[in-house]
Amino acid sequence: MSKEITIYDIANQLKLSPATVSRALNDHPAINEKTKLLVNARATELGYRSNKFASNLRKQKTNTIGVIVPRLNSYIMSTVIAGMEKVANEEGFNLIISQSLESQKKEIANAKTMFSSRVDGLLVSVAFDTDSFEHFLPFMKKKIPLIFFDRIFENSDCPDIVIDNAKAGYEATKHLIEQGRRNIVHITGNLKRNVYSDRLKGYQQALTEQGIPLNQDNVWVTALNLEAGREIAHRIKALANKPDALFIASDLCAVSCIATLKDLKIDIPKDISVVGFNNDPVAQVISPKLTTIHYPAKEMGEMAVKSLINHLKGNMNLDTTTTITLRSELIIRESSLFSRD
């Protein structure tokens, strides 16, 4: 490998002091414009690279925020990250993004990498199977700010950013009941995760308020992916007493389920009304278009980074009780609208 060029090499060639070269490269007001242009031109010619890592070590700051998400190939998480990057870029921060692939083991490895990379703060949405907080304790001990978003740890002593999943689940289920549906199946994910357990609570509340008996057989825990959607449809086809409505906690799974039900000659929404969750673009591609809950993903990403940077700058105090709740909205489309005429 060729020798790394230093400010001393530039100083020797230009017959300037290393201090002058350093100040010129950092646009210091004490250095005149002619010297700045001369130094920067020679630095470019020689292939000089500033040692940001060493500089950051001295300042005890990297201007880098770590982000751990369950997976990158989802509409919600990619939109969250777009919001994060927008704010980070405006504020002069960089993001290090990693995915746990829904695995606690991978999440632990990601957390160690973020800690070793000396990130100024960490934003996390936890994996499907994560049941331990231990891998985040080093951040707490070092007082590195840690914010959970979307999928959070209950009672973690960390601030979090969420939507009111229980309210959203209630509104989705109530809408189905208002369509005259009574045998409503809720398709959900791992109930260890707050997003799914809270949506289930909303579903149960709406049934109870309308005097519909709670039936545990009507709560189906799945992977909420495309394959799960197909499996759900075939399971419904085989039932003697079919549900008249589905509340599915993922648009992707709901769209896959609708497509398969249609192939199986089950009419949507005449035979079964369907409500999804997230307002993924696929919700408007399927026919009939999918009723869903709008999830403010971009706003969540923006809020997460804004909150963290404001805390780092001393403009905001993120204490252990801070919970920021963003607004979701029921979007009614054709998949749930049942006419009794």
C-alpha positions as CSV (number, residue, x, y, z in Angstrom):
1,M,0.0,0.0,0.0
2,S,1.2,3.5,-0.8
3,K,2.1,5.8,2.1
4,E,-0.7,7.8,3.6
5,I,-0.2,11.6,3.1
6,T,-0.2,13.7,6.2
7,I,-0.4,17.4,6.9
8,Y,3.4,17.3,7.6
9,D,4.0,16.2,4.0
10,I,1.9,19.1,2.7
11,A,3.7,21.5,5.1
12,N,7.1,20.3,3.9
13,Q,6.2,20.8,0.3
14,L,4.7,24.3,0.8
15,K,7.2,25.4,3.4
16,L,4.5,26.1,5.9
17,S,4.0,25.1,9.4
18,P,1.8,22.0,10.1
19,A,-0.5,24.2,12.2
20,T,-1.1,26.5,9.3
21,V,-1.9,23.6,7.0
22,S,-4.3,22.1,9.5
23,R,-6.1,25.4,9.9
24,A,-6.2,26.0,6.2
25,L,-7.8,22.6,5.7
26,N,-10.3,23.3,8.4
27,D,-11.2,26.7,6.9
28,H,-10.0,28.6,9.9
29,P,-10.7,32.4,9.7
30,A,-7.2,33.3,10.8
31,I,-5.8,31.9,7.5
32,N,-6.1,34.0,4.3
33,E,-8.0,32.8,1.3
34,K,-4.9,32.5,-0.9
35,T,-3.2,30.2,1.6
36,K,-6.3,28.1,1.9
37,L,-6.6,27.7,-1.8
38,L,-2.9,26.7,-2.1
39,V,-3.1,24.2,0.7
40,N,-6.3,22.6,-0.5
41,A,-5.0,22.3,-4.1
42,R,-1.8,20.6,-2.9
43,A,-3.8,18.3,-0.6
44,T,-6.0,17.2,-3.5
45,E,-3.0,16.8,-5.7
46,L,-1.2,14.5,-3.2
47,G,-4.4,12.5,-2.3
48,Y,-4.6,13.7,1.3
49,R,-7.4,12.3,3.4
50,S,-8.4,13.8,6.7
51,N,-8.3,11.4,9.6
52,K,-11.9,11.9,10.9
53,F,-11.6,8.9,13.2
54,A,-8.6,10.4,15.1
55,S,-10.3,13.8,15.2
56,N,-13.5,12.4,16.5
57,L,-11.6,10.5,19.2
58,R,-10.1,13.7,20.4
59,K,-13.5,15.4,20.4
60,Q,-15.3,12.4,22.0
61,K,-17.9,12.7,19.2
62,T,-18.4,11.0,15.9
63,N,-21.5,12.8,14.5
64,T,-22.7,9.3,13.7
65,I,-26.0,7.7,14.7
66,G,-26.5,3.9,14.8
67,V,-29.8,2.4,13.5
68,I,-30.9,-1.2,14.0
69,V,-34.0,-2.4,12.2
70,P,-35.6,-5.9,11.9
71,R,-35.3,-5.8,8.1
72,L,-34.6,-3.4,5.3
73,N,-36.8,-4.9,2.6
74,S,-40.1,-3.7,4.1
75,Y,-42.0,-0.6,3.1
76,I,-42.4,0.6,6.6
77,M,-38.7,0.4,7.6
78,S,-37.4,1.7,4.3
79,T,-39.7,4.7,4.7
80,V,-38.7,5.2,8.4
81,I,-35.0,5.2,7.2
82,A,-35.8,7.8,4.5
83,G,-37.1,10.1,7.2
84,M,-34.1,9.5,9.4
85,E,-31.6,10.2,6.6
86,K,-33.4,13.4,5.6
87,V,-33.0,14.9,9.1
88,A,-29.5,13.4,9.7
89,N,-28.2,15.0,6.4
90,E,-29.7,18.4,7.3
91,E,-28.1,18.3,10.7
92,G,-24.6,17.1,9.5
93,F,-24.9,13.6,11.0
94,N,-24.2,10.2,9.4
95,L,-26.2,7.0,9.9
96,I,-24.8,3.5,10.3
97,I,-27.7,1.2,9.4
98,S,-27.9,-2.5,10.1
99,Q,-30.7,-5.1,10.1
100,S,-31.2,-7.9,12.6
101,L,-33.1,-10.1,10.1
102,E,-35.6,-10.8,12.8
103,S,-32.9,-12.6,14.9
104,Q,-31.9,-11.7,18.5
105,K,-28.5,-13.2,17.8
106,K,-27.9,-10.9,14.8
107,E,-29.3,-8.0,16.8
108,I,-26.7,-8.6,19.6
109,A,-23.9,-8.6,17.0
110,N,-25.2,-5.4,15.5
111,A,-25.3,-3.7,18.9
112,K,-21.7,-4.7,19.6
113,T,-20.6,-3.3,16.2
114,M,-22.5,0.0,16.9
115,F,-20.9,0.3,20.4
116,S,-17.4,-0.4,18.9
117,S,-18.0,2.2,16.2
118,R,-18.5,4.8,18.9
119,V,-21.9,6.0,17.7
120,D,-23.2,9.1,19.4
121,G,-26.6,7.5,19.9
122,L,-28.6,4.4,18.9
123,L,-32.1,4.0,17.4
124,V,-33.6,0.5,17.5
125,S,-36.7,-1.4,16.4
126,V,-36.3,-4.9,18.0
127,A,-36.4,-8.2,16.2
128,F,-39.3,-10.7,16.3
129,D,-37.7,-13.0,18.8
130,T,-35.7,-10.6,21.0
131,D,-36.4,-11.3,24.7
132,S,-33.3,-9.8,26.4
133,F,-32.2,-6.2,27.0
134,E,-28.7,-7.2,28.0
135,H,-27.0,-6.3,24.8
136,F,-28.1,-2.7,25.2
137,L,-26.8,-2.2,28.7
138,P,-23.3,-1.0,27.5
139,F,-25.0,2.0,26.0
140,M,-26.8,2.7,29.2
141,K,-23.7,2.5,31.3
142,K,-21.8,4.8,28.9
143,K,-24.8,7.2,28.9
144,I,-25.0,6.9,25.1
145,P,-28.6,7.9,24.3
146,L,-30.8,5.0,23.2
147,I,-34.3,5.3,21.6
148,F,-36.6,2.5,20.6
149,F,-39.1,3.0,17.9
150,D,-42.1,1.0,16.5
151,R,-41.2,-2.3,18.2
152,I,-40.0,-1.3,21.7
153,F,-39.2,-2.9,25.0
154,E,-41.9,-2.3,27.6
155,N,-40.5,-0.8,30.8
156,S,-36.9,-0.6,29.4
157,D,-36.1,2.8,31.1
158,C,-35.5,4.2,27.5
159,P,-37.5,6.7,25.6
160,D,-39.6,5.4,22.7
161,I,-41.5,6.5,19.7
162,V,-44.7,4.6,18.7
163,I,-48.2,4.8,17.3
164,D,-51.2,3.9,19.5
165,N,-51.4,0.4,18.2
166,A,-54.3,-0.5,20.6
167,K,-56.3,2.4,19.2
168,A,-55.5,1.4,15.6
169,G,-56.5,-2.2,16.3
170,Y,-59.8,-1.0,17.9
171,E,-60.6,1.3,15.0
172,A,-60.0,-1.5,12.4
173,T,-62.1,-4.0,14.3
174,K,-64.9,-1.5,15.0
175,H,-65.1,-0.7,11.3
176,L,-65.6,-4.4,10.5
177,I,-68.3,-4.7,13.1
178,E,-70.0,-1.6,11.6
179,Q,-70.1,-3.5,8.3
180,G,-72.2,-6.2,10.1
181,R,-69.4,-8.6,10.6
182,R,-69.4,-10.8,13.8
183,N,-67.0,-13.7,13.2
184,I,-63.8,-11.6,12.9
185,V,-60.4,-13.4,12.8
186,H,-57.3,-11.4,13.8
187,I,-54.1,-12.4,12.0
188,T,-51.1,-11.2,14.0
189,G,-47.4,-11.7,14.6
190,N,-45.3,-12.6,17.6
191,L,-47.3,-11.4,20.6
192,K,-44.0,-10.7,22.5
193,R,-43.8,-7.6,20.4
194,N,-45.7,-4.5,21.6
195,V,-47.0,-3.7,18.1
196,Y,-48.9,-7.0,17.8
197,S,-49.9,-7.4,21.5
198,D,-51.4,-3.9,21.5
199,R,-53.3,-4.4,18.2
200,L,-54.7,-7.5,19.7
201,K,-55.9,-5.5,22.8
202,G,-57.7,-3.1,20.5
203,Y,-59.3,-5.9,18.6
204,Q,-60.5,-7.5,21.9
205,Q,-61.8,-4.1,23.2
206,A,-63.9,-3.5,20.1
207,L,-65.5,-7.0,20.3
208,T,-66.2,-6.6,24.0
209,E,-67.8,-3.2,23.6
210,Q,-70.2,-4.6,20.9
211,G,-71.1,-7.7,23.0
212,I,-69.3,-10.2,20.7
213,P,-67.8,-13.1,22.6
214,L,-64.0,-13.3,22.6
215,N,-62.9,-16.5,20.8
216,Q,-59.2,-17.4,21.2
217,D,-59.5,-19.6,18.1
218,N,-60.0,-16.4,16.1
219,V,-56.5,-15.2,16.9
220,W,-54.0,-16.6,14.5
221,V,-50.3,-16.0,15.1
222,T,-48.2,-16.1,11.9
223,A,-45.1,-14.8,10.2
224,L,-47.2,-12.1,8.5
225,N,-45.4,-12.6,5.2
226,L,-46.5,-13.6,1.7
227,E,-46.4,-17.3,2.4
228,A,-48.4,-16.8,5.6
229,G,-51.1,-15.0,3.5
230,R,-51.4,-17.9,1.2
231,E,-51.6,-20.4,4.1
232,I,-54.3,-18.4,5.8
233,A,-56.4,-18.4,2.7
234,H,-56.2,-22.2,2.3
235,R,-56.9,-22.6,6.0
236,I,-60.1,-20.5,5.7
237,K,-61.1,-22.5,2.6
238,A,-61.0,-25.7,4.6
239,L,-63.1,-24.3,7.5
240,A,-66.8,-25.4,7.8
241,N,-67.6,-22.2,9.8
242,K,-65.7,-19.5,7.8
243,P,-65.0,-16.1,9.2
244,D,-66.8,-13.2,7.7
245,A,-63.9,-10.7,8.3
246,L,-60.2,-10.6,8.7
247,F,-58.1,-8.0,10.5
248,I,-54.5,-8.7,9.3
249,A,-51.7,-6.8,11.0
250,S,-49.7,-6.5,7.8
251,D,-50.7,-5.2,4.3
252,L,-48.3,-7.5,2.6
253,C,-49.8,-10.6,4.3
254,A,-53.3,-9.2,3.7
255,V,-52.7,-8.7,-0.1
256,S,-51.3,-12.2,-0.4
257,C,-54.3,-13.6,1.4
258,I,-56.8,-11.7,-0.7
259,A,-55.2,-12.8,-4.0
260,T,-55.3,-16.5,-2.8
261,L,-58.9,-16.3,-1.5
262,K,-60.0,-14.9,-4.9
263,D,-58.2,-17.9,-6.6
264,L,-60.2,-20.1,-4.3
265,K,-63.5,-18.5,-5.4
266,I,-64.1,-16.6,-2.2
267,D,-65.4,-13.1,-2.8
268,I,-63.8,-10.1,-1.2
269,P,-65.6,-8.3,0.4
270,K,-69.0,-10.1,-0.2
271,D,-67.9,-13.3,1.6
272,I,-65.1,-11.9,3.8
273,S,-64.2,-8.3,4.6
274,V,-60.5,-7.6,5.0
275,V,-58.6,-4.8,6.8
276,G,-54.8,-4.6,6.7
277,F,-52.2,-2.5,8.5
278,N,-49.4,0.0,7.4
279,N,-50.9,1.6,4.2
280,D,-48.2,-0.1,2.1
281,P,-48.4,0.9,-1.6
282,V,-49.5,-2.7,-2.4
283,A,-52.8,-1.9,-0.6
284,Q,-53.9,0.1,-3.7
285,V,-52.6,-2.4,-6.3
286,I,-54.7,-5.4,-5.2
287,S,-58.4,-5.6,-6.3
288,P,-60.4,-4.7,-4.4
289,K,-58.2,-2.0,-2.9
290,L,-57.3,-2.7,0.7
291,T,-58.7,-1.0,3.8
292,T,-55.8,-0.4,6.1
293,I,-54.3,1.7,8.9
294,H,-52.0,4.5,7.7
295,Y,-48.7,4.2,9.6
296,P,-46.7,7.5,9.8
297,A,-43.4,5.9,9.0
298,K,-41.5,8.8,7.5
299,E,-42.6,11.0,10.4
300,M,-41.4,8.4,12.8
301,G,-38.0,8.3,11.3
302,E,-37.8,12.1,11.3
303,M,-38.9,12.3,14.9
304,A,-36.5,9.7,16.1
305,V,-33.4,11.5,14.6
306,K,-34.6,15.0,15.6
307,S,-35.2,13.8,19.2
308,L,-31.8,12.2,19.4
309,I,-29.9,15.1,17.9
310,N,-31.8,17.6,20.1
311,H,-30.8,15.5,23.1
312,L,-27.2,15.4,22.0
313,K,-27.1,19.2,21.6
314,G,-28.7,19.8,25.0
315,N,-31.9,21.2,23.5
316,M,-34.1,18.4,24.7
317,N,-34.0,16.1,27.7
318,L,-34.9,12.5,26.8
319,D,-35.6,10.9,30.2
320,T,-36.6,7.4,30.9
321,T,-40.4,8.2,30.8
322,T,-40.4,9.9,27.4
323,T,-42.9,8.3,25.0
324,I,-43.7,10.1,21.8
325,T,-47.0,8.8,20.2
326,L,-47.6,9.6,16.6
327,R,-51.1,9.6,15.0
328,S,-52.3,6.7,12.8
329,E,-55.5,6.7,10.6
330,L,-58.0,4.2,9.3
331,I,-58.1,4.4,5.5
332,I,-61.3,2.8,4.2
333,R,-61.3,1.2,0.8
334,E,-63.3,-1.5,-1.0
335,S,-62.0,-4.6,0.7
336,S,-64.0,-4.1,3.8
337,L,-67.2,-2.5,2.6
338,F,-69.9,-5.1,2.8
339,S,-73.3,-4.2,1.4
340,R,-76.2,-6.3,2.8
341,D,-78.5,-5.3,-0.1
